[in-house]
Amino acid sequence: MDLSMRMLQQANGRSLWRVRADASRLPLATASVAVIAAIDMLLFPAEIARVLAPGGVLLWINQLGYDGPLYLPVSTVDAALPGTWQATESEAGWGSWAVLRRTR
């Protein structure tokens, strides 16, 4: 899923499903998604919380780590998400990632 048609065109042949959508209003049912992989994107915390199924996880990835233009520390992501979340985070190369799971 991406807002940019150009990004979706670049995924041609790599994914069976490509959907052009705005992450601030995802075309998905409430509590219907097991995993959201958010890679170098703006954070829409209420919408992420709405579509994640119970036990679902958010995979938050900053490919360029601290130097990326959309970098957010995991503490900021966690604080913005409604409810209580448990996070596991790490770095790989120059990037960073975290897996966040809602606990309440």
Buried (B, 14 or more C-beta within 10 A) or exposed (E): BBEEEEEBEEEEEEEEEBEEEEBEEBEBEEEEBEEBEBEBBEBBBEBBBBBBBEEBBBEBBBBBBEEBEEBBBBEEBBEBBEEEBEBEBEEEEEBBBBBBEBEE
